[in-house]
């Protein structure tokens, strides 16, 4: 089984690239973020024609997450316990969707950006991550054979080598101690970054800003992850960051991240 995560940065803008990528990548499950479309307008027809089922969660032209699977979709959830709201008045945002796919509980997560240190969105980000950490901890503690994958755009570069130049991010979000602590908490409860062993840094990234020729200059960030429970991590045989998909006209600013699993015993 092969599963992947990809911040597509608008399904409207990149539908053709998505379909072409699914055909050549041969993934069984894809967790998608930033679809930027409400449920009623999500183009699931072409995906169904390729043999995929779709579960999408989106309210508007902002955020939006999906799971695209050819190994089944069961037990769909569009939030985890105590996931915080945002705004005035507070509202739920479409930032999480989970489903059982081929025996694996896969979540597509779009962690809040944070915008700027001190901004209300930054506090929201930390609250969101704390709730995710509590959820992960409770699942890991309660289910010894848990097959769980938290996939998506975490909007955190957890170590200095996960950004091209720390000086360029001084005082910025994505690299602050509270954000990195929140990410480390996910690892401390028993989740495993299953991509890093196959792509040791530095210089390994999943996101490159559109501005200032960041991609051409190899000035990126590693902010897209697949975090797996220990029992699922033990099944991982390989992982790939598809940097080629970041190239060319109409590319997302994120690259797909693919994980390969051996079949369960």
N, C-alpha and C positions, 0 to 999 in steps of 0.2 A: 504494500500500500504506500502511496505517495500523497502527502498533503502539503499544502503551501499556504503562504500568507502574502497579501499584496495590497498596499494602499494604492488604489487605482486612480484616485484624484479625479473623480467624475466618470460615471458609467456612460453618460451621454457622449462625452468627448472621446472615450476610449473603448467603446463597445466592439468595434472591429478588431482592435488590438487584443482585447480580452479573448474573443472567440478564436483568433488565430493562435494565441499563446496556449489556450487550453488544448487545441488540436495537436500542437507539436510538443507540448510539455508532458503529456500523458499523466497528469495528476488525477488522483481520484477525488480529492476534496480540496477546495480552495476557499480560504477565509479572506474576504474582501472588506476593505475599509474605505471610507470617504466616497461612497457612491453618489452622494449629493442629489438624491431623488426620493420622492415619496413612494410608498409601497405600490400605489395604484399605477404608477408610471414606469415601474421597473421592467426592463425588456427581457422577461424570462422566456419568451417564445423561442428565440434562437438558441438559448441554452438547452431548453427541452429538446430541441431538434438534434442536438449533439449527444443526447442521452443523459443529461444532468437534471437533477432536482434542485430547486432553489428555495431557500428561506431568506427573506429580506426584511430588514427593519429600518424604515426611514420615514421621516415626517415632512421634510422640506428639502430645499436646495443645500442644506448644511448637513454635515456628518453623514450618517447612513452606513450600515454594515450588512454583510450578507455571508451566507454559507452556500457554496455551490458543490454538489456532490453527485457522484455516479455510483456510490455504494450505500445509498439510502440516507434519509433524514428523518430522525425520530426525536421526540421529546424536545421540541424547540422552546427555548426560553429567551426573552428579550431584556432581561436584567438579572443581576445577582443580588442577594440579600443586602439591604441597606445602601444600595447604589444611590449616591446623592443626586439632588436636583440642582438646577442652576438658573439664575436670572431673577428678575423682580417683576411679576411674581415668579416663584420657583417652578420650573417645568422639567419634565424628564427629557433627556436628549437621547437620540438613537446612536448609542456608542457601544452596545454589547449585544451579541446574539450567540447562543450556544445550541448545539444539537448533537445527538448521537449519530455518528457516521461510521459504518463498518466496525462497530464495537469500540470506537474512541469518542470520548466526550470532547468535542472541538468547539472552542470559543473564538469568535472574531471580535477583537477589541480595538477600539479607537480611543486611546487615552486622551483626555483633554490636553491641549497644547500648553496652557498656562499663561500665554501671552507675554507677561512681564512679571518679574519678582515684585510682590506687593499688590498686584492686580487681584481683584476678586476671583478671576479665573485661575490664578495660581493656587489660591487656597482651595478652590473647588477641585483642582487637579490632585492635590495632596489628600483631600478627603476621599476622592474617587479611588485613588490607589490604596488608601488604608482599608476601604471597604473590600476591594478586590483581594487584598492580603488576608483579611479575616475570612473571606469566603474560601480562598485556596487553603488556608491553614485548617479550616474545619473539614474540608473534603479529604485532605491528605490524612488527617488524624483518624477519620472515621472509616476510611476505605483502604485497607492495606494493599489491595490489588488494583488500585485506581488507574484507569487509562484516561488521563486528562491532558489536554493540550491547550494552553492559553496562547493564542496567536494574535499578532497584529502590530499596529503602530503604537508603541509605548511612549513616544515623544520624550524619551530619556536616553542619553548616552551614558551608560553606567560607569565607564572608566575613561581616563584621559585619552587612551589610545583609540577610543571610539569616536573621536572627532579629529579633523585634519589639523587643527591648531587651537589649543586651549586658549591662547591669548585672544583669539577672535571671538571667544564666547564669554569673556570676563564679565561677570555681572548679569549674564543672560540666563534664561530658563534652559531646561534640558540637561544642565550639568551641575546644578546646585546640590549641596549636600543633602537637603531634605528629599529631593527627587531621587537621588542615588540611594539614599537610605531606604526609601520606599521600594525601590527595585530590588535591593539586596534582601529586604524582608521576604520577598517572594521566593528567593533562592534559599533563604534560611529555613523556611517552612517545609522545604523538601522538593521544590521545583528545580528543574535543570535546564540551563541554556544549551539545547542540543545541537545548535549550529556552530558555536564557537570552537569546539574541538576539531571541526573539519575546516574551519577558516580562522586560524590564529592570526592575530593582529601583529603590529599596527597596519594601517592602510586598508582595512577591510570595512566597507561601508554599504549601507542599504538605501541611503537618501543623499541626493545632491540638489541643492537649490537651483532653480532655473536661472537665477541672476549671476552675473560676473563669471560666466563660463566655469562654474564650479565643477561640473562633471568632467569637462575636458581637462581641467587642472587637477583632477583627482582630489578635490576638496569636499569631502562628504562627511556623513555622520552614520553611525550604526545605531538605528533607533527602532528597527523592525525585528521582532523576535518570535521564536517558538519556544515556550517554556513548558516542559513536560514533567508529569509525575515520574517518580523513580522507575516504576514498573513499565511505563511507556518508554522512557529514555533508554531502558535496557534493550529495547527492540530497534533502536535507531542504528541503521547501517551506513548512513551517509547524509550529507546536506549540501545544498548548493545555493548560492546567491546569483541569480540570473542577471548579471550586470549588462548583458547584451540587450535586454529588454528596455533598459534606460536610454538606449541610443535611438536616434532617428526622429523624424517629424512626429509630433503628437504623443511623445512618450510621457508617462507619468514621471514625477520626480522621485518616485520610489522604485526599487527593483523587487521582483518577486523573490521570496525565500522558500526553498523547497526542502522537505524532509522525507527521507526514505525509511520505511519500516519493514522489518522481516515479519512474516506471518506469525501469529501467536502459536505456541506449542500446543 
